[in-house]
Amino acid sequence: MTVLRYGAATDVGEVRTENQDAFHSSAHLWLVADGMGGHRGGEVASAIATETVVGLVGAEGGAVLPVAVEQANAAVITKSFEDPGLAGMGTTLTAIALVRGEGADGTDVLRLVNVGDSRTYRLATNDTVVEQVTVDHSLVAQWEREGRITADQALTHPQRNVITRALGVDAVVEVDTWDLPLVTGDRYVLCSDGLTNEVDDTVITEVLRSVTEPADAAAELVRRANAAGGRDNVTVVVLDVVDAAPVPGTGPVDLPAPVDPVDPAGDPTGPSSTSASTTPARPEESVPRSRFTWRVAAFLGALVVLVAVTAGGVWLWARNAWFLGVDPGGTEVVVFQGRPPEGVLWFEPREVAVTGVQVDDLSELGRRTLDDPVVWGSQAEAEDQARRLGEGSRRVLASPTTTTPPLTVVPTTVLPPAPAPAPGA
């Protein structure tokens, strides 16, 4: 019989005034979501994603976890269409569900999913350091995997907090999925980047190996993150595999719906969950043949409405995006509204702002950013990114022998010296 023990902790941090993280911790599902998108958007997005995943997994069982994440993406997008004040909101999400009987010989497994840069770590029984199981969906992490920058450059890159995948951004989201065997003594950590931006893997390992109770370990990791600066919300869920004795011959079973309440504000202060509510379907009423033509008319009317709503949704999605590019003369960084590189259908990007940042002043990595643009949720965010690119280049030109000023460090707080600029810079 599988026996698991778990605990969680969250905190607003030392700088922020609101907690946009959400989490869930129950007998069969563990989840962390890190919201983004303005004053309200972040906490709304993380709350919607959490409630959707918890409800579907509670109703259908842990095997549907990847599908539940896709449904959560749709739910966040739908809400952003309904409320213009939430346009551009999104959230990361990493979660583990207990799935009955889908391992070898009918054993239980842990199904892990991830979208964004919230992480899941594993400290195996005999390991001396934690292993990051998930893969960060961030611009800098992608460049590092492609060999375009080194690991040291990734630690101090000005765009290290730009994520390339999140719920609520695109209509179709790719969900990374793993099935992990249950091994007695293994310990898992799910966390927002408020933890990994402040403490490195060595600190995480130290706490996990020295603090026995999962809830206490989670609270200690949150405390360490705040002590190191606490520049972001920080949320940690710790899950221990106490007993992974195989139960051969058992098939998949649906798990009961969780019983803990969900904080609707998306700022949980304790375990959170929700169960899917269902309403019995009403029997379809019989319709006399003489009313058949009215049914056809109603269907056609509904179809017209659906097409109009879909077209409106495409327009909103196509226009609710901003990215950085180069003006027609090729000299200055400008902000475009629309989807890169050439828009969607007949909705082509259009120039909406001139930033004053000169392309010749950018570093090589800054120019690569323009070649592979990142989509932003507002014009202000895109302009702010252009400003940061310009300031980063000026700092390198003005202080070629100094280290890059610390901002947010991933995944370690030790900052290597910045490389000297190329001759002639």
Secondary structure, DSSP 8 states (H G I E B T S, - for coil): -EEEEEEEEEE--SS-SS--EEEEE-SSEEEEEEEESHHHHHHHHHHHHHHHHHHHHHHH-GGGHHHHHHHHHHHHHHHHHH-GGGTT-EE-EEEEEEETT-SGGG--EEEEEEESS-EEEEE-TT-SS-EE-S---BHHHHHHHTTSS-HHHHHH-TTTT-BS--BTTSSS---EEEEEE--TT-EEEEE-HHHHTTS-HHHHHHHHHH--SHHHHHHHHHHHHHHTT--S-EEEEEEEEEEE---TT----------S---TTS--SS------------------GGGHHHHHHHHHHHHHHHHHHHHHHHHHHHHS-EEEEE-TTSSEEEEEESSTTT-BTTB--EEEEEEEEEGGGS-HHHHHHHHS---BSSHHHHHHHHHHHHHHHHHHHH-TTS-------SS-S---------TT-
